[in-house]
Amino acid sequence: MVRLFYFLLMLIVAPWATAGDGTNPTNFKAVDEELGIFRSGQPGRKEFEALAKRGFKSILNLRNYHSDLKLIRGLELKEFRCGVNTGSVTEKDLLNAVRIVRDAPKPLLIHCWHGSDRTGTVVAAFRIAVQNWEVEKAIAEMRLPENGYHEKIYGNLLVLLRGIDWNNFRKELARPAAAR
């Protein structure tokens, strides 16, 4: 019942939470400025234009049924797609997304609809697998109120992050493309 309430609340609030102020998308934050990795909710055309003007090269779109291709048409941005279902994210989903985060031209923006759950999980996986953060430290960052993680609805994401064998994940991440 509680999950249903939060889901319905998200549906009511969602129409106002899709684009930012024309400069930055909603929930825009640096993951690692030095590496050129940023996160946000769904940008609109004006936000994509502003990102392109600031030199962004790549977009990692974690949404299942929404492409950014129309929104970035004519801009020098490359969209990488890794559609993830928030309620059933898999280790393979995270592996694919972390590969893109690691390898895509930078600066890179990682986004989903709100920039909270899917984006937070991919950022946590990147922190653990590539930046060698402890799992609980990455989860603590994901759970910060300003990141907007909906733990009561998507507690499965914490179970996933805690259940991955990160040494094996790193080994798989290091394998050459032909060996996959």
SVG drawing of the C-alpha trace seen along z (x, -y; Angstrom):
<svg xmlns="http://www.w3.org/2000/svg" viewBox="-2 -29 43 43">
<polyline fill="none" stroke="black" stroke-width="0.4" points="0.0,0.0 2.8,-2.4 4.6,-1.6 1.3,-2.4 1.0,-5.7 4.5,-6.8 4.1,-5.6 0.9,-7.6 2.5,-10.6 5.4,-10.4 2.9,-10.3 1.2,-13.5 4.5,-15.4 6.2,-14.0 4.9,-16.5 6.7,-19.3 9.9,-17.4 11.1,-16.7 13.1,-19.8 15.2,-22.3 15.6,-26.1 16.9,-26.2 20.5,-26.0 20.8,-23.0 18.4,-20.0 16.6,-19.2 18.7,-17.4 21.9,-18.4 25.1,-17.6 28.7,-16.8 29.6,-13.2 33.3,-13.9 34.1,-17.2 37.7,-16.2 36.6,-13.2 33.8,-15.2 30.9,-13.0 27.6,-14.6 24.1,-13.5 20.6,-14.8 16.9,-14.2 15.5,-14.3 16.8,-17.4 14.7,-19.4 15.9,-20.8 17.1,-24.1 19.1,-22.2 20.7,-20.0 21.6,-23.2 23.2,-24.7 25.1,-21.4 26.4,-21.3 27.5,-25.0 29.4,-24.0 31.3,-21.3 29.4,-18.2 30.1,-15.3 28.0,-12.4 24.6,-11.6 23.9,-8.3 20.1,-7.8 18.9,-5.2 15.2,-5.5 13.6,-2.4 11.2,-4.0 12.4,-7.5 15.2,-8.4 16.9,-11.8 17.7,-11.8 15.0,-14.3 16.0,-16.6 19.7,-16.6 19.2,-16.7 21.7,-19.2 23.7,-19.3 27.2,-17.8 26.0,-15.3 26.2,-11.6 23.4,-9.6 24.3,-6.2 21.2,-4.2 21.1,-1.7 17.4,-1.3 16.9,-0.2 13.7,0.9 14.0,-0.6 12.1,2.2 14.3,4.9 17.8,3.6 20.3,6.4 24.0,6.7 24.3,6.9 22.4,3.5 25.0,2.0 27.9,3.5 26.7,2.1 26.1,-1.3 29.4,-1.5 31.3,-0.6 29.6,-3.5 30.3,-5.9 34.0,-4.8 34.5,-4.8 32.2,-7.5 33.7,-10.8 33.6,-13.4 32.0,-15.5 29.2,-13.0 25.7,-13.5 24.0,-10.4 20.3,-10.8 17.0,-9.0 13.6,-10.6 14.2,-12.2 18.0,-11.6 17.4,-9.8 17.0,-6.0 18.4,-4.6 21.0,-7.4 21.9,-7.0 22.4,-3.3 24.6,-3.6 26.7,-6.3 27.0,-4.1 28.1,-1.2 30.7,-3.4 32.0,-4.7 32.4,-1.1 33.7,0.6 35.9,-2.2 36.7,-4.6 37.0,-1.8 34.6,-3.2 33.3,-1.0 29.7,0.2 28.2,-1.4 29.9,-4.8 28.4,-4.7 25.0,-3.8 25.2,-6.6 25.8,-9.1 22.9,-7.6 20.6,-8.0 21.4,-11.7 18.1,-13.6 19.3,-15.9 19.7,-13.0 16.1,-12.1 16.4,-8.3 12.9,-6.7 14.0,-3.9 10.5,-2.9 9.6,-2.1 13.0,-0.9 14.7,0.9 15.7,3.5 18.5,1.2 20.2,1.4 19.8,5.2 21.4,5.3 24.4,3.1 25.0,5.0 24.7,8.4 27.1,7.9 30.5,9.6 32.4,6.4 35.7,8.2 34.1,10.3 32.3,7.2 35.6,5.4 37.1,8.5 34.2,8.5 34.5,4.7 38.2,5.2 37.6,7.9 38.2,6.7 35.1,6.1 35.7,9.2 35.9,11.4 32.4,10.4"/>
</svg>
